[in-house]
Amino acid sequence: MSAAKDRINTIARHLAANGADQSSPASSIPKKRESLLKWNGWGYKDSKFEFDHKNHMFSFTGERYRIGSQNLPLFSQWVETALGVDLKKRFYSQSESEALDLPKPIVNEQLMNDLLKTSIAHSFDASDRL
């Protein structure tokens, strides 16, 4: 058995062990995950902590969780004390990278040939690779 075929079989076993139906996976996450999930971290785009510098208070956005759309008056003190974060400093997240910013994928032809014989979804899309 080729190394590529062995890798494909290992992936298929992992998917089957996790209860994934490879022919028609049921998921609440869309195929284009970037429409729902943050590209540069964990979680959903609509759910995040926001800090109001004027009032020195955090809030949490979104409606997915119990703390959603609420001010968190005690959270600032905890962040400063327990995590040692200086809330006077501002840090901005990195903007989403353009497809042209990424190198082209390195494709193992043997692996791809074996992968195409399965029903395992794959993509060379820049946002998926990122």
Secondary structure as GFF3:
##gff-version 3
##sequence-region A 1 130
A	DSSP	alpha_helix	3	17	.	.	.	ID=ss1
A	DSSP	three_ten_helix	33	35	.	.	.	ID=ss2
A	DSSP	beta_strand	49	52	.	.	.	ID=ss3
A	DSSP	beta_strand	57	60	.	.	.	ID=ss4
A	DSSP	beta_strand	70	72	.	.	.	ID=ss5
A	DSSP	alpha_helix	75	83	.	.	.	ID=ss6
A	DSSP	three_ten_helix	99	101	.	.	.	ID=ss7
A	DSSP	alpha_helix	109	116	.	.	.	ID=ss8
A	DSSP	alpha_helix	126	129	.	.	.	ID=ss9
###
